[in-house]
Amino acid sequence: MSIRLRFALASAGVFFVLSALVLAGLYFVVQTTLQYRASVFTPARVQTVRPDFGYLSYERYDQVYELAREFALKTHATYQSSVLSNVRNVGALAVLAGTGGTFGLGWRAAGLALRPLRRVTETARQVAQSHDLTERISYEGPRDEVKELTDIYDTMLSRLARSFDGQRRFVANASHELRTPLTINRTLVDVAVRRPDATEDVKRLGESLLLVNARHERLIDGLLALTEGEQAVLDRRPFDLMDVAEHVLDQAAGEAAEREVTMHRLLDSAPTAGEAVLVERLVQNLVENAIRHNHPKGEVWVTTRRRTEQVELVVANTGLQVPPYEIETIFEPFRRLHGDRLRSDRGSGLGLSIVRVITEAHGGTVTARPRDEGGLTITVELPVDPSAP
């Protein structure tokens, strides 16, 4: 139950208990007051005042007394039962009506008291959905607990924004600074290998250095993509996921043929919206992983399709058996499956991390499950383009 409902129920419960206790006390007092008392209803001596004789006192006559006493008892019992019934029924209705009214007043009062917290919730939801840490509550109100909470929340958002901005700037600057010496190294090694007087040892060393250099370049590109992918996609433009997948598959056809991997295309129209360049990187990482984490004569299936409210990209491949407990870890940066830690030609371990951050930046989800025959099936779901027919 929500806080508002709990507060209203608590208010109604307190009123019900207190009013029930008051009603019970009132019922007891009325019942006690209306108890039959012989000295009042059938006294042994009756005194009257007459102007001409003064005080007169009459002794009771037994037969008359008994008749009067019997009549008084019946009359009193009927009267007492009627009064107590009225007290009970009217009191019960009053208690129920008051309980309902208290519930309504508690609901209203809780709504007024929790109204500032709704702003906190809405702002937190916007930050979570848009990844925009510049949002602030900026609550204007009395210096109470709610004001203190909103100020702390705004301060926390400011610190998070500064932290994330500093981290992104550092990664971006470091990546750009590292690209220049890597490019120079690659050029120098390539020139040394291509010299006519280069020995076989120099050529083999140069090829090894070029492989290491290429791996470092992929690592830097991955860090940049990771940094860009963590930013929310605000400028959403419509495109067809099928076209992106076809373009990526055409580019990967050469590598697939070289590794003797068969590609299967099951592409249907899948209109979505976002940053097409980032989504292309997402599809490229999935296809490259499916090819490189495969075995000779293996197969890769790439499917795009449209659902009711989302579009799907499914990439499945043959390969080694993947334990279910390693499924979640493959989306973490620099994590590889067993047997791939020393394979530098299989990437830097950022591929699926980039896939996840790009997917989340577009408001989608990505899941993976192992295939019984070996390999993985990775499914990416993105929101469908609302303007698509």
C-alpha positions in Angstrom: 0.0 0.0 0.0 1.1 3.5 -0.7 2.0 5.9 2.2 -1.1 8.0 1.4 -3.4 5.0 1.8 -1.6 3.8 4.9 -2.0 7.3 6.5 -5.7 7.4 5.6 -6.3 3.9 7.0 -4.4 4.7 10.2 -6.4 7.9 10.7 -9.7 6.0 10.2 -8.5 3.2 12.4 -7.6 5.5 15.3 -10.9 7.4 15.0 -12.9 4.1 14.9 -11.2 2.7 18.0 -11.5 6.0 20.0 -15.1 6.5 18.9 -16.0 2.9 19.7 -14.6 3.3 23.2 -16.6 6.5 23.7 -19.7 4.8 22.4 -19.1 1.8 24.8 -18.6 4.2 27.7 -21.7 6.2 26.8 -23.7 2.9 26.5 -22.5 1.8 30.0 -23.4 5.2 31.6 -26.9 5.2 30.1 -27.4 1.6 31.0 -26.3 2.3 34.6 -28.4 5.4 34.8 -31.5 3.6 33.6 -31.2 0.7 36.1 -34.5 0.0 38.0 -34.5 1.5 41.5 -37.4 0.6 43.7 -37.0 3.7 45.9 -37.8 5.8 42.9 -40.4 3.9 41.0 -42.2 2.1 43.9 -41.5 3.8 47.2 -42.9 2.4 50.5 -44.4 5.9 51.5 -45.7 8.7 49.3 -45.9 12.3 50.6 -48.0 14.9 49.0 -48.6 18.6 49.7 -52.1 20.0 49.8 -52.7 23.7 50.5 -55.5 23.1 53.0 -54.0 20.1 54.9 -50.3 20.5 54.5 -48.1 17.4 54.2 -49.9 14.1 53.9 -48.2 10.8 54.1 -49.8 7.6 52.8 -48.7 4.1 53.7 -48.5 1.7 50.8 -51.2 -0.8 50.3 -49.8 -4.2 49.4 -52.1 -5.1 46.6 -51.9 -1.7 45.0 -48.1 -1.7 45.6 -47.6 -4.9 43.9 -49.6 -3.9 40.8 -47.8 -0.6 40.6 -44.4 -2.3 41.0 -45.2 -4.8 38.2 -46.4 -2.0 35.9 -43.3 0.0 36.7 -41.0 -2.9 36.0 -42.6 -3.6 32.6 -42.6 0.1 31.7 -39.0 0.6 32.8 -37.8 -2.5 30.9 -39.4 -1.3 27.7 -38.1 2.2 28.1 -34.6 1.0 29.0 -34.5 -1.3 26.0 -35.7 1.4 23.6 -33.2 4.0 24.9 -30.2 1.5 24.8 -31.2 0.4 21.3 -31.2 4.0 20.1 -27.9 4.7 21.7 -26.4 1.5 20.2 -27.8 2.0 16.7 -27.3 5.7 16.4 -23.9 5.5 17.9 -22.8 2.8 15.6 -24.0 4.8 12.5 -22.2 7.8 13.9 -19.0 5.8 14.4 -19.1 4.4 10.9 -19.9 7.7 9.3 -17.2 9.4 11.3 -14.7 6.7 10.3 -15.5 7.1 6.6 -15.2 10.9 7.0 -11.9 10.5 8.8 -10.6 8.2 6.0 -11.5 10.9 3.4 -9.9 13.7 5.4 -6.8 11.6 6.1 -6.5 10.8 2.4 -6.8 14.5 1.5 -4.4 15.6 4.2 -1.9 12.9 3.2 -2.1 14.0 -0.4 -1.4 17.6 0.5 1.5 16.5 2.7 3.0 14.2 0.1 2.6 16.6 -2.8 6.2 17.8 -2.6 7.4 14.2 -2.6 5.6 13.7 -5.9 7.9 16.3 -7.4 10.9 14.4 -6.1 9.6 11.2 -7.6 8.9 12.8 -11.0 12.3 14.4 -11.1 14.0 11.1 -10.2 12.0 9.3 -12.9 13.0 11.8 -15.5 16.6 11.5 -14.5 16.4 7.7 -14.6 14.7 7.7 -18.0 16.7 10.5 -19.7 20.1 10.2 -17.9 20.0 14.0 -17.7 21.7 14.9 -14.4 21.0 18.6 -15.0 17.4 18.1 -13.7 16.7 19.7 -10.3 13.7 19.8 -8.0 14.2 23.4 -6.9 11.5 23.0 -4.2 10.3 26.3 -2.8 8.6 25.9 0.5 9.0 26.2 4.3 12.1 24.9 6.0 10.7 21.5 6.9 11.6 17.9 6.4 10.5 17.9 2.8 12.6 21.0 2.0 15.6 19.4 3.6 15.1 16.2 1.6 14.8 18.0 -1.7 17.8 20.1 -1.0 19.9 17.0 -0.3 18.6 15.4 -3.4 19.5 18.4 -5.5 23.0 18.4 -4.0 23.4 14.7 -4.7 22.4 15.2 -8.3 24.9 18.1 -8.7 27.7 15.9 -7.3 26.8 13.0 -9.6 26.7 15.3 -12.6 30.1 16.7 -11.8 31.5 13.2 -11.2 30.1 11.7 -14.4 31.1 14.8 -16.5 34.7 14.5 -15.1 34.8 10.8 -15.8 33.6 11.2 -19.4 36.0 14.1 -20.0 38.9 12.1 -18.6 38.1 9.0 -20.8 37.5 11.1 -23.9 40.7 13.1 -23.4 42.8 10.1 -22.5 41.5 8.2 -25.5 42.2 11.1 -27.9 45.6 11.6 -26.4 46.5 7.9 -26.8 45.3 7.7 -30.4 48.1 9.9 -31.7 51.1 7.8 -30.4 49.3 4.6 -31.5 48.8 6.0 -35.0 52.5 7.0 -35.1 53.6 3.6 -33.9 51.5 1.8 -36.5 52.9 4.0 -39.2 56.5 3.4 -38.1 56.0 -0.3 -37.7 54.3 -0.6 -41.1 57.2 1.3 -42.8 59.8 -0.8 -41.1 58.1 -4.0 -42.2 57.7 -2.9 -45.8 61.4 -1.9 -46.2 63.2 -4.1 -48.8 66.0 -5.0 -46.4 63.7 -6.1 -43.6 64.5 -9.6 -42.3 62.0 -12.3 -41.6 62.4 -11.7 -37.9 61.7 -8.0 -38.3 58.6 -8.8 -40.3 57.3 -11.3 -37.8 58.0 -8.8 -35.0 56.3 -6.0 -36.9 53.2 -8.1 -37.5 53.0 -8.9 -33.8 53.4 -5.3 -33.0 50.7 -4.3 -35.5 48.3 -6.8 -33.9 49.0 -5.4 -30.4 48.6 -1.9 -31.8 45.3 -2.7 -33.4 44.1 -4.2 -30.2 44.9 -1.0 -28.4 43.2 1.0 -31.0 40.0 -1.1 -30.6 40.3 -0.6 -26.8 40.4 3.1 -27.2 37.5 3.1 -29.7 35.6 1.0 -27.3 36.2 3.4 -24.4 35.0 6.3 -26.6 31.9 4.4 -27.6 31.3 3.5 -24.0 31.5 7.2 -23.0 29.2 8.3 -25.8 26.8 5.5 -25.2 26.3 6.5 -21.6 24.8 9.8 -22.7 21.1 9.8 -23.3 20.0 10.1 -27.0 18.0 13.3 -27.0 17.9 13.9 -30.8 15.9 10.9 -31.9 15.6 10.4 -35.7 13.6 7.6 -37.3 15.4 4.8 -39.2 14.9 1.2 -40.0 16.9 -1.3 -38.0 16.8 -3.7 -41.0 18.8 -1.3 -43.1 21.4 -0.9 -40.4 21.7 -4.7 -40.0 22.1 -5.2 -43.8 24.8 -2.6 -43.9 26.7 -4.2 -41.0 26.3 -7.7 -42.5 27.7 -6.6 -45.8 30.8 -5.1 -44.1 31.3 -8.3 -42.0 30.9 -10.7 -45.0 34.7 -10.7 -45.6 35.7 -11.6 -42.1 33.0 -14.3 -42.0 34.3 -15.8 -45.2 37.8 -15.7 -43.9 36.8 -17.5 -40.7 34.6 -19.9 -42.6 31.4 -18.8 -40.8 28.1 -18.9 -42.6 25.8 -15.9 -42.2 22.0 -16.2 -42.3 19.8 -13.1 -42.8 16.2 -13.1 -41.6 15.5 -9.4 -41.9 12.1 -7.7 -41.7 11.3 -4.1 -41.4 11.9 -2.8 -37.9 11.3 1.0 -37.7 12.7 2.7 -34.6 14.1 6.1 -33.6 17.4 7.3 -32.1 21.0 7.7 -33.2 21.6 5.5 -36.2 25.4 5.7 -35.9 25.3 4.3 -32.3 22.9 1.6 -33.2 25.2 0.6 -36.1 28.0 0.2 -33.6 25.7 -1.9 -31.5 24.8 -4.2 -34.4 28.5 -4.3 -35.5 29.7 -5.4 -32.0 27.1 -8.2 -31.9 27.9 -9.5 -35.4 31.6 -9.3 -34.8 31.3 -11.2 -31.5 29.1 -13.8 -33.2 31.8 -14.3 -35.9 34.9 -14.2 -33.7 33.5 -16.3 -30.8 32.7 -19.1 -33.2 34.4 -22.1 -34.7 35.3 -22.9 -38.3 32.2 -24.0 -40.3 30.1 -22.3 -37.8 26.9 -20.3 -38.4 25.4 -16.9 -37.4 21.8 -15.9 -37.6 20.8 -12.3 -37.6 17.1 -11.4 -37.4 15.2 -8.1 -37.3 11.4 -7.9 -36.7 8.7 -5.6 -35.4 6.6 -6.3 -32.4 3.6 -4.4 -31.1 5.5 -1.7 -29.1 9.1 -2.6 -29.9 11.5 -3.8 -32.5 13.8 -6.7 -32.0 17.3 -7.6 -33.2 18.3 -11.2 -32.5 21.9 -12.4 -33.1 22.6 -16.1 -32.6 25.7 -18.0 -33.2 27.3 -21.4 -32.8 30.4 -21.9 -30.7 31.5 -23.1 -27.3 29.1 -24.0 -24.6 28.4 -21.0 -22.3 27.6 -21.6 -18.7 24.4 -19.9 -17.5 26.2 -18.3 -14.6 28.5 -16.4 -17.0 25.6 -14.7 -19.0 25.4 -11.6 -16.8 29.1 -11.1 -16.5 29.7 -10.9 -20.3 28.0 -7.5 -20.3 30.6 -6.1 -17.8 33.6 -4.2 -19.2 36.8 -6.1 -19.8 35.0 -9.5 -19.1 35.5 -12.4 -21.5 34.3 -15.9 -21.6 36.5 -18.8 -20.5 39.2 -19.6 -23.0 39.3 -16.1 -24.5 41.5 -14.3 -22.0 44.6 -14.7 -24.1 43.0 -14.2 -27.5 43.9 -10.6 -28.4 42.3 -11.0 -31.8 38.8 -11.3 -30.1 38.6 -7.8 -28.9 39.1 -5.8 -25.7 36.2 -7.1 -23.7 34.1 -4.0 -24.2 31.9 -5.1 -27.0 28.8 -6.2 -25.1 29.3 -3.4 -22.5 28.9 -1.0 -25.4 25.9 -2.9 -26.6 24.2 -2.5 -23.2 24.9 1.2 -22.7 23.8 2.1 -26.3 20.6 0.0 -25.8 19.8 1.6 -22.5 20.5 5.1 -23.9 17.8 4.4 -26.5 15.3 3.2 -23.8 15.7 -0.5 -24.7 16.8 -3.8 -23.2 19.3 -6.5 -24.1 19.3 -10.1 -22.9 21.4 -13.1 -23.6 20.8 -16.8 -23.2 23.0 -19.8 -24.0 22.1 -22.1 -26.9 21.8 -25.8 -26.1 24.0 -26.6 -29.1 26.7 -24.1 -28.0 27.0 -20.3 -28.5 24.7 -17.5 -27.6 21.5 -15.9 -28.6 21.4 -12.1 -27.8 18.2 -10.2 -28.2 18.0 -6.4 -28.3 14.6 -4.7 -27.9 14.2 -1.0 -28.9 11.1 1.2 -28.8 9.2 1.2 -32.1 9.1 4.5 -34.0 5.8 6.1 -33.0 5.5 7.8 -36.4 5.8 4.5 -38.3 2.6 3.2 -39.8 
